[in-house]
Amino acid sequence: MKTTGNTIFITGGSAGIGLAFAKKLSTRGNKIIINGRSEERLQNALKELDNAVAIQGDLSVKKDRDRIASELKTNYPNLNIVINNAGAAFMNDLSDSTNNAADKAYQEMNTNYISVIDFTSMVLPQLLQQEEAAVVNVSSIAVYRGNKYLPTYSASKAAIHSYTQGLRDTFSENEKLNIYEVYPPLVNTEFSAEIGGANGISPSEVADELFTALENNQFEVPVGETKLIHTLLEEVAAKIAAK
């Protein structure tokens, strides 16, 4: 896929991985539209970007999704790449009956899964009008196994992984639309600070991997230690297919 001359919408684009995507792609001659809940954070992010604008809104809220999709259609008709990066995660102790685990899980599932499906369905008609387009969903190394610290977050990312595979299969015969999935491991961002993010890789490493994947039409984008797991699973799948 071309890596310049695109119009790219990035959810959760005011910080962390989303901002790293924006920085990488804006320096390559692309028009960048970042989204986030905080107008102040968006304006601060724009100071670090070239050829970029912002649309404030919370994509976990239906009315905001409707408004943003309408604004993209009206003001940015050349939109051809959507990066679904915004997410929610909570430490969720399932052994604590006072933890309100279901409420946390609901918020994670709504933000990381349901909202992505709904918003993607809104922008797909616009993407399908372009000569070349892509949907990029950011999942996680957590799709492969949950843990006691982020069990419901892991479940929401496993759900978006399955959805992404289904979306790719749905449009497998459409050569103009590509479906990518990025699998970051632990990344050093404010988002992951509570779970030891300081020990993670840099957001720029994730952005570099996505850029290379776009150049090479590599639709599966494991990053860092996720590459090892991904390779092992591919080897197992190949052995099963060969039987």
VEXBA-38779 format. One record per residue (C-alpha): residue number from 0; residue in one letter; x negated, y negated, z. Coordinates in steps of 0.1 Angstrom, whole numbers. Example, Ala and Ser with C-alpha at 12.3 -4.5 7.8 and 13.67 -1.06 7.14 Angstrom:
<recs>
num->0&residuo->a&u->-123&v->45&w->78 $
num->1&residuo->s&u->-137&v->11&w->71 $
</recs>
This chain:
<recs>
num->0&residuo->m&u->0&v->0&w->0 $
num->1&residuo->k&u->-12&v->-35&w->-6 $
num->2&residuo->t&u->-26&v->-53&w->24 $
num->3&residuo->t&u->-24&v->-89&w->12 $
num->4&residuo->g&u->5&v->-110&w->0 $
num->5&residuo->n&u->30&v->-93&w->23 $
num->6&residuo->t&u->57&v->-109&w->45 $
num->7&residuo->i&u->55&v->-91&w->78 $
num->8&residuo->f&u->78&v->-92&w->108 $
num->9&residuo->i&u->62&v->-80&w->141 $
num->10&residuo->t&u->83&v->-73&w->172 $
num->11&residuo->g&u->66&v->-79&w->205 $
num->12&residuo->g&u->41&v->-100&w->185 $
num->13&residuo->s&u->32&v->-126&w->212 $
num->14&residuo->a&u->8&v->-105&w->231 $
num->15&residuo->g&u->-11&v->-71&w->233 $
num->16&residuo->i&u->-9&v->-47&w->203 $
num->17&residuo->g&u->16&v->-68&w->185 $
num->18&residuo->l&u->-6&v->-99&w->186 $
num->19&residuo->a&u->-36&v->-79&w->175 $
num->20&residuo->f&u->-16&v->-67&w->145 $
num->21&residuo->a&u->-6&v->-103&w->137 $
num->22&residuo->k&u->-42&v->-115&w->140 $
num->23&residuo->k&u->-56&v->-87&w->117 $
num->24&residuo->l&u->-29&v->-91&w->91 $
num->25&residuo->s&u->-27&v->-129&w->91 $
num->26&residuo->t&u->-64&v->-131&w->82 $
num->27&residuo->r&u->-58&v->-110&w->51 $
num->28&residuo->g&u->-35&v->-134&w->33 $
num->29&residuo->n&u->-2&v->-122&w->47 $
num->30&residuo->k&u->28&v->-143&w->59 $
num->31&residuo->i&u->34&v->-133&w->96 $
num->32&residuo->i&u->66&v->-136&w->115 $
num->33&residuo->i&u->62&v->-128&w->152 $
num->34&residuo->n&u->90&v->-121&w->176 $
num->35&residuo->g&u->92&v->-121&w->214 $
num->36&residuo->r&u->115&v->-130&w->243 $
num->37&residuo->s&u->95&v->-160&w->255 $
num->38&residuo->e&u->93&v->-191&w->234 $
num->39&residuo->e&u->63&v->-203&w->254 $
num->40&residuo->r&u->43&v->-171&w->247 $
num->41&residuo->l&u->52&v->-172&w->211 $
num->42&residuo->q&u->40&v->-208&w->207 $
num->43&residuo->n&u->8&v->-199&w->224 $
num->44&residuo->a&u->3&v->-169&w->201 $
num->45&residuo->l&u->9&v->-191&w->170 $
num->46&residuo->k&u->-22&v->-212&w->180 $
num->47&residuo->e&u->-43&v->-181&w->174 $
num->48&residuo->l&u->-28&v->-172&w->140 $
num->49&residuo->d&u->-30&v->-185&w->104 $
num->50&residuo->n&u->1&v->-186&w->82 $
num->51&residuo->a&u->25&v->-175&w->109 $
num->52&residuo->v&u->59&v->-185&w->123 $
num->53&residuo->a&u->79&v->-172&w->153 $
num->54&residuo->i&u->115&v->-161&w->158 $
num->55&residuo->q&u->124&v->-160&w->195 $
num->56&residuo->g&u->148&v->-133&w->207 $
num->57&residuo->d&u->153&v->-101&w->227 $
num->58&residuo->l&u->157&v->-72&w->203 $
num->59&residuo->s&u->171&v->-50&w->231 $
num->60&residuo->v&u->202&v->-73&w->230 $
num->61&residuo->k&u->226&v->-66&w->201 $
num->62&residuo->k&u->235&v->-103&w->194 $
num->63&residuo->d&u->199&v->-112&w->192 $
num->64&residuo->r&u->193&v->-83&w->167 $
num->65&residuo->d&u->221&v->-95&w->146 $
num->66&residuo->r&u->209&v->-131&w->146 $
num->67&residuo->i&u->173&v->-122&w->139 $
num->68&residuo->a&u->182&v->-99&w->110 $
num->69&residuo->s&u->204&v->-126&w->95 $
num->70&residuo->e&u->176&v->-152&w->98 $
num->71&residuo->l&u->151&v->-129&w->81 $
num->72&residuo->k&u->175&v->-123&w->52 $
num->73&residuo->t&u->182&v->-160&w->48 $
num->74&residuo->n&u->148&v->-176&w->55 $
num->75&residuo->y&u->124&v->-149&w->45 $
num->76&residuo->p&u->139&v->-130&w->15 $
num->77&residuo->n&u->104&v->-116&w->6 $
num->78&residuo->l&u->102&v->-97&w->39 $
num->79&residuo->n&u->86&v->-63&w->30 $
num->80&residuo->i&u->70&v->-49&w->62 $
num->81&residuo->v&u->86&v->-45&w->96 $
num->82&residuo->i&u->65&v->-34&w->125 $
num->83&residuo->n&u->86&v->-21&w->154 $
num->84&residuo->n&u->62&v->-27&w->183 $
num->85&residuo->a&u->82&v->-42&w->212 $
num->86&residuo->g&u->86&v->-18&w->240 $
num->87&residuo->a&u->96&v->-13&w->277 $
num->88&residuo->a&u->80&v->10&w->302 $
num->89&residuo->f&u->85&v->16&w->339 $
num->90&residuo->m&u->67&v->37&w->366 $
num->91&residuo->n&u->95&v->61&w->374 $
num->92&residuo->d&u->92&v->84&w->403 $
num->93&residuo->l&u->118&v->112&w->397 $
num->94&residuo->s&u->113&v->125&w->433 $
num->95&residuo->d&u->126&v->93&w->448 $
num->96&residuo->s&u->164&v->93&w->450 $
num->97&residuo->t&u->164&v->55&w->457 $
num->98&residuo->n&u->143&v->48&w->426 $
num->99&residuo->n&u->172&v->42&w->402 $
num->100&residuo->a&u->155&v->64&w->377 $
num->101&residuo->a&u->185&v->65&w->352 $
num->102&residuo->d&u->186&v->27&w->350 $
num->103&residuo->k&u->149&v->25&w->341 $
num->104&residuo->a&u->154&v->53&w->316 $
num->105&residuo->y&u->183&v->35&w->300 $
num->106&residuo->q&u->163&v->3&w->296 $
num->107&residuo->e&u->134&v->22&w->280 $
num->108&residuo->m&u->156&v->42&w->257 $
num->109&residuo->n&u->175&v->12&w->246 $
num->110&residuo->t&u->144&v->-9&w->239 $
num->111&residuo->n&u->122&v->18&w->225 $
num->112&residuo->y&u->147&v->39&w->206 $
num->113&residuo->i&u->183&v->27&w->201 $
num->114&residuo->s&u->174&v->-9&w->194 $
num->115&residuo->v&u->147&v->2&w->168 $
num->116&residuo->i&u->172&v->23&w->150 $
num->117&residuo->d&u->198&v->-4&w->149 $
num->118&residuo->f&u->175&v->-32&w->139 $
num->119&residuo->t&u->158&v->-10&w->112 $
num->120&residuo->s&u->192&v->-2&w->97 $
num->121&residuo->m&u->199&v->-39&w->95 $
num->122&residuo->v&u->167&v->-48&w->76 $
num->123&residuo->l&u->165&v->-17&w->54 $
num->124&residuo->p&u->187&v->-32&w->26 $
num->125&residuo->q&u->163&v->-62&w->24 $
num->126&residuo->l&u->132&v->-40&w->24 $
num->127&residuo->l&u->147&v->-18&w->-3 $
num->128&residuo->q&u->150&v->-48&w->-26 $
num->129&residuo->q&u->112&v->-53&w->-26 $
num->130&residuo->e&u->87&v->-38&w->-50 $
num->131&residuo->e&u->68&v->-23&w->-21 $
num->132&residuo->a&u->79&v->-21&w->15 $
num->133&residuo->a&u->71&v->-4&w->48 $
num->134&residuo->v&u->85&v->3&w->82 $
num->135&residuo->v&u->59&v->8&w->109 $
num->136&residuo->n&u->70&v->23&w->142 $
num->137&residuo->v&u->47&v->22&w->172 $
num->138&residuo->s&u->51&v->53&w->193 $
num->139&residuo->s&u->24&v->66&w->217 $
num->140&residuo->i&u->1&v->94&w->227 $
num->141&residuo->a&u->30&v->101&w->252 $
num->142&residuo->v&u->51&v->117&w->224 $
num->143&residuo->y&u->31&v->149&w->230 $
num->144&residuo->r&u->36&v->153&w->267 $
num->145&residuo->g&u->53&v->135&w->295 $
num->146&residuo->n&u->38&v->129&w->329 $
num->147&residuo->k&u->50&v->121&w->364 $
num->148&residuo->y&u->41&v->84&w->362 $
num->149&residuo->l&u->60&v->76&w->329 $
num->150&residuo->p&u->83&v->106&w->323 $
num->151&residuo->t&u->112&v->86&w->309 $
num->152&residuo->y&u->90&v->63&w->289 $
num->153&residuo->s&u->74&v->94&w->273 $
num->154&residuo->a&u->108&v->107&w->265 $
num->155&residuo->s&u->118&v->75&w->247 $
num->156&residuo->k&u->86&v->76&w->226 $
num->157&residuo->a&u->92&v->113&w->218 $
num->158&residuo->a&u->127&v->101&w->206 $
num->159&residuo->i&u->113&v->74&w->183 $
num->160&residuo->h&u->87&v->99&w->170 $
num->161&residuo->s&u->115&v->123&w->159 $
num->162&residuo->y&u->135&v->94&w->144 $
num->163&residuo->t&u->105&v->82&w->124 $
num->164&residuo->q&u->100&v->117&w->110 $
num->165&residuo->g&u->136&v->118&w->100 $
num->166&residuo->l&u->135&v->83&w->85 $
num->167&residuo->r&u->104&v->93&w->64 $
num->168&residuo->d&u->121&v->125&w->52 $
num->169&residuo->t&u->152&v->104&w->43 $
num->170&residuo->f&u->133&v->81&w->20 $
num->171&residuo->s&u->106&v->106&w->8 $
num->172&residuo->e&u->117&v->103&w->-28 $
num->173&residuo->n&u->117&v->65&w->-27 $
num->174&residuo->e&u->82&v->55&w->-38 $
num->175&residuo->k&u->88&v->18&w->-29 $
num->176&residuo->l&u->94&v->24&w->9 $
num->177&residuo->n&u->68&v->39&w->32 $
num->178&residuo->i&u->73&v->49&w->68 $
num->179&residuo->y&u->43&v->47&w->91 $
num->180&residuo->e&u->39&v->58&w->128 $
num->181&residuo->v&u->12&v->45&w->150 $
num->182&residuo->y&u->2&v->66&w->181 $
num->183&residuo->p&u->-19&v->45&w->205 $
num->184&residuo->p&u->-34&v->60&w->236 $
num->185&residuo->l&u->-39&v->39&w->267 $
num->186&residuo->v&u->-45&v->3&w->255 $
num->187&residuo->n&u->-60&v->-26&w->276 $
num->188&residuo->t&u->-30&v->-49&w->276 $
num->189&residuo->e&u->-8&v->-67&w->301 $
num->190&residuo->f&u->19&v->-43&w->292 $
num->191&residuo->s&u->-1&v->-13&w->305 $
num->192&residuo->a&u->-19&v->-30&w->334 $
num->193&residuo->e&u->2&v->-11&w->360 $
num->194&residuo->i&u->-9&v->23&w->347 $
num->195&residuo->g&u->-46&v->15&w->344 $
num->196&residuo->g&u->-47&v->-3&w->311 $
num->197&residuo->a&u->-80&v->-19&w->319 $
num->198&residuo->n&u->-95&v->15&w->312 $
num->199&residuo->g&u->-79&v->17&w->277 $
num->200&residuo->i&u->-91&v->8&w->243 $
num->201&residuo->s&u->-88&v->-27&w->229 $
num->202&residuo->p&u->-57&v->-38&w->210 $
num->203&residuo->s&u->-79&v->-47&w->180 $
num->204&residuo->e&u->-88&v->-11&w->176 $
num->205&residuo->v&u->-52&v->-2&w->171 $
num->206&residuo->a&u->-48&v->-30&w->146 $
num->207&residuo->d&u->-79&v->-19&w->127 $
num->208&residuo->e&u->-65&v->16&w->124 $
num->209&residuo->l&u->-32&v->4&w->111 $
num->210&residuo->f&u->-48&v->-18&w->85 $
num->211&residuo->t&u->-69&v->12&w->73 $
num->212&residuo->a&u->-38&v->33&w->72 $
num->213&residuo->l&u->-19&v->8&w->51 $
num->214&residuo->e&u->-49&v->6&w->26 $
num->215&residuo->n&u->-49&v->44&w->23 $
num->216&residuo->n&u->-12&v->52&w->24 $
num->217&residuo->q&u->-19&v->72&w->56 $
num->218&residuo->f&u->16&v->74&w->71 $
num->219&residuo->e&u->5&v->91&w->104 $
num->220&residuo->v&u->-18&v->68&w->123 $
num->221&residuo->p&u->-33&v->84&w->155 $
num->222&residuo->v&u->-56&v->61&w->174 $
num->223&residuo->g&u->-85&v->69&w->198 $
num->224&residuo->e&u->-81&v->101&w->217 $
num->225&residuo->t&u->-47&v->107&w->200 $
num->226&residuo->k&u->-67&v->118&w->169 $
num->227&residuo->l&u->-79&v->149&w->187 $
num->228&residuo->i&u->-44&v->160&w->196 $
num->229&residuo->h&u->-31&v->151&w->162 $
num->230&residuo->t&u->-58&v->171&w->145 $
num->231&residuo->l&u->-52&v->202&w->167 $
num->232&residuo->l&u->-15&v->201&w->159 $
num->233&residuo->e&u->-22&v->198&w->122 $
num->234&residuo->e&u->-45&v->228&w->124 $
num->235&residuo->v&u->-19&v->249&w->142 $
num->236&residuo->a&u->8&v->239&w->117 $
num->237&residuo->a&u->-15&v->248&w->88 $
num->238&residuo->k&u->-21&v->283&w->103 $
num->239&residuo->i&u->16&v->289&w->108 $
num->240&residuo->a&u->23&v->278&w->73 $
num->241&residuo->a&u->-3&v->302&w->59 $
num->242&residuo->k&u->12&v->332&w->75 $
</recs>
